[in-house]
Amino acid sequence: MENMSFILFGATGDLARRKIFPALFNLYRNQKLPKAFSIIGIGKEELSNKQFQELVIDSLYEYSRHSVNDKAQKAEFVKSITYISLDITKETSYQKLLTLVKKVEREHNLQENRIFYLSVSPKLFNVITTNIKKSNLSNTSGWKRVIIEKPFGNDLKTAQQLNDIVQNAFQEDEIFRIDHYLGKPMVKNLLTFVSANPMLQPLWNKHMIANIQITANEEVGVGSRASYYEQAGAVRDMFQNHMLQLIMMTAVTMLDERNAIKLRAEKVQLMETIRVENQHDVVRGQYTKAPCIKGYKDELGVDSSSNIETFFAASLFIENPLWEGVPFFVRTGKRLNKKETKIVIEFKNVLNNHEKKTNSKPNLLTIHINPDYGISLQLNSKNPITGELETITMNFSSNDKDIPEAYEYLLADAIQGDLSYFTHWDEVELAWKSVQPIIENFHTNKIPLNFYQAGSNGPKEADDLVNKHGYKWW
Ligand code: BG6
């Protein structure tokens, strides 16, 4: 593995503390970082290196999955971190940063391989990438990469503008756009799961599959993120990125999972053929209060007349020969009855299509993404006592605490230069194109806002969406 400098903008922020440093530390523990590396943290706060390193150690104790008996390793790890306080809106700051980066590279005997991680508000992406280029920070004799957090734009136009800015400083194959759902262990397993099981391959198409249901429900509300969420809503926050990616990852058929170019090209082809039916096949909802739980409009920072959706459901079709006619139902929302991210594949129940109906239930393959990591298969079987047909479920699940977090996988990939599980601009642009009409219809109230009680299953209109196709949510 080539040595590198990891230059983190937003080093004192929440994401750095909760996800980025713990992930880097776990990679370090598992020898997945290069032998020589340095981390440069950039933040607003005036802190000495030592003070910052202590903050990082605290975050490792709080959030790293290795939290006991590794005191010495933590101390060793943070020695590679240098902190600099900078006003990143000022051009002169980038000269200071360049001087520091070069100094650290000399001291650690590093080649000029640089990863810039933008863990900051999207408002700052422009000024940072422009100045990285201007200051010559990106003019390296080694390689350079940039990792960008979501949201990538707020609509099609702002996403295009942002992309122009980023592509002015970095080539497409140097841009690692994070969608943390693509780093989730079970999502990374999807391609392998189908390609490594010959039994499944002939089933993965419109002839055998009746519908696919993707659920990403959350128990939490909007929390302290109202100012962001009021601009986003569930469509931008979850559907444009995570949910569409889950659809693509379920529908791709390539067997060689580590080919970033092929995988991303296949996802682009799928995105091109995806059809969201606006008026009738989209449901939006907002949570209302329940005993002891605030309604969305009462949350701190939310406008009391807010029309923002905290729930979104839709049915979509992929219009290609493999998937045409198979509904992909998606639903996601906040303040629902439980946290659950899963993909349910409902197979056609040909037995019940015959004249003589049986009691057989459809075969279901459920892929549990979060909080469980598991796979289950529902089959029909004869009860040995009653002789009746009943459903049985074969289950696999693991809650091994050593399963890496999404960020760990994604950072390892970015350090290795593997783009497979990062989104290509073409995917992002097409995703915005498909949600743009929905956003506009929400804006003009062409799609009504439904309400659901906090802690419930979501608006009943979401059930109608699936029922009208002759199915129910699993
Ligand atoms: C983020 C959204 O991208 O994903 C949040 O901005 C959401 O609103 C989160 O809560 C859900 O992620 P996970 O990994 O908890 O399912």
Residues whose N, C-alpha, C, O or C-beta is under 5 A from the ligand:
A	BS01	BG6	D237
